[in-house]
Amino acid sequence: QIACVLLWPRIADSFVRMKRAIALCFFASFAVAAALAASGSAFAQSPFSLFDRLFGPRWSPQERYERDDRRDDQREKEEPAATVYSSAAAADADARRAEKPQEYVVVIGDTMADQLSQGLAEAFFGEHPEVAVIRKVRASSGLVRNDFFDWIKEAENIVANERATAFVVMLGSNDRQPLRDRNSSYEIRSDQWRELYARRVDGLLAKLKEKNAAIYVVGMPPLSAARANADMQYLNEILRERAARADVRFVEIWEGFVDEQGQFAASGAALDGQIRRLRISDGVHFTKTGARKLAHYVERDLLRTCPGQQAKIKE
């Protein structure tokens, strides 16, 4: 009895502290439930889990994006790569193809065209083995520096020696520089520059039309640098105008690579509906996912161009 009397104050104190702890737990639970109810749909759309909301994210948003980029890189490496050929003859000789090519899509241009050609090959891989993609590209080339690489002369060679159902042209990303003629040098956006550049676009398209194949001029995408981005829009005005004059199709791609405010977006909706990285860190070129989305803008029209596909559509 004496021991109970001596211990009772301690027992009573512990009991009181336990009651307080229980009360605090009930209060905290009520507060969390009220906060979740008030957040409504915003909570449902949050990228963070309940654990993240209660105790903070286990990684920062930037770390999450970097993790997603690494996941996309790994996924792209694991996907089977379709083959892009240097010529129709090389496509015909490829014994790995499920079917001998019947249609030949010739992609002309710079490094962006190179990525576009791979995206088109991926688009046709499996479902349309009768279509082969032929790559005729030159890095750092354009229509301004014909002393470095003359695309009009190269087009003459392509028309004379290559089989083509359709031509896809993507040039311009390297043309943000002065343009020279025999008399002088003209800065981009000047009246003389625009006139000379338009003349060169006309010359390239006129040469390709001699092949009697469909021609698609692909517009420039947005770029991350503000001045370069404005120049791409300026070039698109000229390319769109000259394509219409030559009666060939101009393919608009701009809207596929901007955000809701119309600004350059490194990430965006991929063809699978997921938000993925579409552009690499230079703010110019595409990821494999981005190149596949780029190709999507021209692949449907290309298939309708191919005589074999036209027969399928009529059926």
Stockholm file with secondary structure:
# STOCKHOLM 1.0

chainA/1-315         QIACVLLWPRIADSFVRMKRAIALCFFASFAVAAALAASGSAFAQSPFSLFDRLFGPRWSPQERYERDDRRDDQREKEEPAATVYSSAAAADADARRAEKPQEYVVVIGDTMADQLSQGLAEAFFGEHPEVAVIRKVRASSGLVRNDFFDWIKEAENIVANERATAFVVMLGSNDRQPLRDRNSSYEIRSDQWRELYARRVDGLLAKLKEKNAAIYVVGMPPLSAARANADMQYLNEILRERAARADVRFVEIWEGFVDEQGQFAASGAALDGQIRRLRISDGVHFTKTGARKLAHYVERDLLRTCPGQQAKIKE
#=GR chainA/1-315 SS CHHHHHHHHHHHHHHHHHHHHHHHHHHHHHHHHHHHHHHTHHHHHCSSCHHHHHHCCSSCHHHHHHHHHHHHHHHHHHSCCCCCBSSHHHHHTCTTCSSCCCEEEEEEESHHHHHHHHHHHHHHTTTCTTEEEEEEECTTCCSSCTTTCCHHHHHHHHHHHCCCSEEEEECCTTCCSCEECSSCEECTTSHHHHHHHHHHHHHHHHHHHTTCCEEEEECCCCCSSHHHHHHHHHHHHHHHHHHHHHTCEEECCGGGGBCTTSCBCSEEECTTSSEEECBCTTSSSBCHHHHHHHHHHHHHHHHHHSHHHHHHHHC
#=GC SS_cons         CHHHHHHHHHHHHHHHHHHHHHHHHHHHHHHHHHHHHHHTHHHHHCSSCHHHHHHCCSSCHHHHHHHHHHHHHHHHHHSCCCCCBSSHHHHHTCTTCSSCCCEEEEEEESHHHHHHHHHHHHHHTTTCTTEEEEEEECTTCCSSCTTTCCHHHHHHHHHHHCCCSEEEEECCTTCCSCEECSSCEECTTSHHHHHHHHHHHHHHHHHHHTTCCEEEEECCCCCSSHHHHHHHHHHHHHHHHHHHHHTCEEECCGGGGBCTTSCBCSEEECTTSSEEECBCTTSSSBCHHHHHHHHHHHHHHHHHHSHHHHHHHHC
//
